[in-house]
C-alpha cells in the first residue's frame, strides 16, 4: 500500500450515471499530478477500519484538464466499486501521485492510421487520447471502435459525436471514423458481433472503409481480458507485433483487470 506521502486526497466534484451499472466521476486534481493520455491512475478508498482499497482506473480527462475523470462499472459485491458507487459529491478519493501504463501513442513509431478498439469502460483512455492535439496532427485516419452489450451502455456519445464541431479538433474531423458495436441488440449504424469476429470476417474493415495494414496501422486495444487476448492473437497472427519498452511495434494494449 502506498505511504501517505505517495498519494493525495481528492474530492469528487461531479458524477454522471450512464446506466444502472456504469458511471463516471470527476475529481479535483493535485497540481503536481502528471500523466500521458492513455495512462491510468491508482485510486484508493478508505474502509471503515482505516485500511485502504486500491484499484487501477484509466483516465478519461485530457492531460491538460484541471480535473481528473474516470469511467467505472459497478461490480456486484466488489470490494472497491461497491464503495465507490455509494460516494457523493464532496466525498474523498485517494490518488497515487505516480502515473502508470503503456497504452499511449508514444509506443509507436511512424504509422498513418490509429485504430482504437474498446469494450465497455475500456473506452476511457481513448477519450483522453482523442483530446490530445498531437493525436490529430500525427495520423491521417483515426478510428474508434466501441463495443458494448446493450445500447444503454454506449457512454460518452455526445462527446464522441461532438468532435466534429469541437473548437480545436473540428477542423480535423474528416480524419475521424467512429463505429459503435452493440452485441445483444440492434442499434442503427452499429455492428453486432464481437470485435475479434469482425476482424476475422473482414466486416470491420469493410464497415470502416479502410484496410488494416502493418505498414500504416497502429492499434490500441483496451477492454475485458478475453477481447484483448483474442484481438491481440488475431493481429499477431497477421504480422503485427506488440510494442515493448525497447522495441516499438504495431500494438499497445491494456487489460481492465
N, C-alpha and C positions, 0 to 999 in steps of 0.2 A: 504493500500500500504506500502511495506517495506520502512524504512528510509534508507538514503544513506549509513549509516554505516552497514546496513544489507545485502548489495549486492556489487558485484564488476562489473566493466565494462570490458568485454572480447571482443576480436577481432575474426572475422571469418577468419579461416586460410585455409579452404577447403570446397568446395561444390560439391556434387555428385547428378546428376539428374538421377533418376531411370525410371520415366515415366512423362507424362505431369503434373500429379497431385501428384507426390511423389519425395521427395529429402531428402538428408542427408546433415548435415553441421557439421564441427568441429570448436570448439572454443579454444582459449588459456585457460589455467586453472590456477586459483589462487592457489598458493602453499598450502594455508591453507584449500582448499576445500576437504572435505572427504565425501565418500558415500559407501554404501554396494551394491554389484551387485544386480540389480533388482529394485533399488530405482529410484526416479525421481527428477528433478530439477524444480524450478520455474524460468522461463525466462521472461525477460522484454524487451520491445521495446518502445523507446520514440516516442511519436506522435509530430506532428508539433507544437502543443500548449504547449509542455513540459510535459504533463502528460504521464504516463507510463501504457502500457497494459501488464498484466502478464498472463502467461499460464504455465501449468504443462507439462513437457516433460520427458518421460523415457530416461534414459541414456544408450546409446549403448556401450560406451567405457568401458574398464576394469577399475577396481578401482585403478589400479597402472599406468594407462596411463598418459602421460604428457598433454594430451588434453582432452576435453570433446566433445563427439559426440552425435548427436540427429537425429532422423528419423521423418520426418514431411509429412503430407498430406496438400495439398492446399485446403482450404475451400473457395469456391467462395464468394467473398464479406466478408470474415471473417475478423474481426477487427484485429486479430493477424497474421494469416498465410498469408493474402494478403500482409501485410507489410514485413513479414519475407521472403517471396519468392522473393521479389524485392531486398533484400540486396545482397551485393557483398563481395568478399574477402577484408578484411581490415575494413569492417563496424563493428559497435558496437552492442553487445547484452549484456544485464544485466543478471547476475546470482546471485540469492539469495544465501547467504552463508550457509543456512540451507539445509540439505538433507531431503527427505521425502519418505514415502511409506513403505509398509509392504510386498511387493511382493519379498521376499527373502527366501533363503533356511533355514535361521535361524528360520523360522516359524514352522519348522518341527522337530520332534524327530524321531530317527531311520529311517526306510524306506530303501528299496533297489532299487526301480525304481523311477526315476524322470521323470515325464511327463510334458512337457511344451506345452501348447495349445495356439496358437496365431492366430489372424486375422489382416491383414494389418500392420499398424505401431505398433501394439501390439507385433511384433517380437522384438522390440528394447531391452527391458530388458533381453530377453533370450540370445541375443548375449553377453551381459555383463556377465550373469551367466555362459555361456559356456567358457568365458575367465578366469574363476577362477579355479586354480588347485584343490582347495578344493572340487569343484563340482565333478570332475573326481575321486577324492580319496574316496568320501563318498558314491557313488552309483555304483551299479553293472550294471545298464542299464540306459541310458539317452536318452529320446525320445523327439524329436522336431516335432510338427505338425504345419504347417504354411499354413493358408488358405487365398486365395485371390480370386478375381473375374476373373481376366484375367492374362494370363501368364506373360505379361509385368510388372505386379505388383510384381513379385517374386524378391524382392531385397535381397542383401547380399548373393546371391547363391554362389559366388566364395569363400567367407569366410566360409560358412557352409560346402561346399563340400571340402574345403581345410583343414578342421580339421584333416582329416586322414593323411595328410602329414606335419602337424604342428610340429615345432621343439620341443615343450613341450608336446602337447596333442596327438601327433600322436601315441604314444605308448599305449594310452588308446582308440584308435579309434574303437576297437572291441566292446566297450560299447555303441557306439552311433548309433542311428537309426533316420533317417530323412524322414519325409513324407510330400511332398507338396500336397495341396488340391487346385484345381482350379475349381470354381463352375460354370463358364459361358462358358468355352470352354475346349476342350480336350488337355491334356498335358501328354506326355508319363511318366508313372510311378506314376502319380498323381490320387487321388480320386476326385470325382466331386460333392460331397454333403456337406452340412454344417456340422460342427463338431458335434453338438448335434444329428443330424440324423445318423451320422456314429457311434456314441456311442450307440444309441438306437438299431440299427440294428446289432451291433457286428462287423460291417465291419472294424472299426478302429483297434480293437484288432487283427482281422484276418490278416489285411494287415501288421501290425507291427510284427505279430507273437509273441505276448506277451500278457498275460492276465492281466487285471486290477484286483487288489486285495487290499482291505483296509489295510491288514497287511503289504504289500510290497510297495504299490503305494503312491507316494506323487505327488500332482497335482498342477501346477501353470497355471493360466489362465489369459490372457491379450488380450483385443481387444474391439470391439464395444459392447455396453451395452447389446444388445439383445443376442449376442453369450455368453457373460459372464453369464447373468441371466439363459439362457436355459441350459448351460453346468453345472453351479452350481446346478441347480434343478435336473438334471439327476444324478449327483454324490450324492447329499444329499438324493435322493430317493433310492439310492443303498448303503446306510450305511456309507457314507463319511461325515466328519464334517469339517466346516470351521475353520481355525486356528484363535484363539483370542489371545490378548496380554497375558492373564493369563493362557491360555489353548491351547497348540499346538494341531493341528488337521491334517487332510489329505489335505486340500485345502488352497491355497493362491491365491488371485485374485485381479485384478485391472481393473477398467473401464477406457477407454480412455477419456471419457468426462461425 
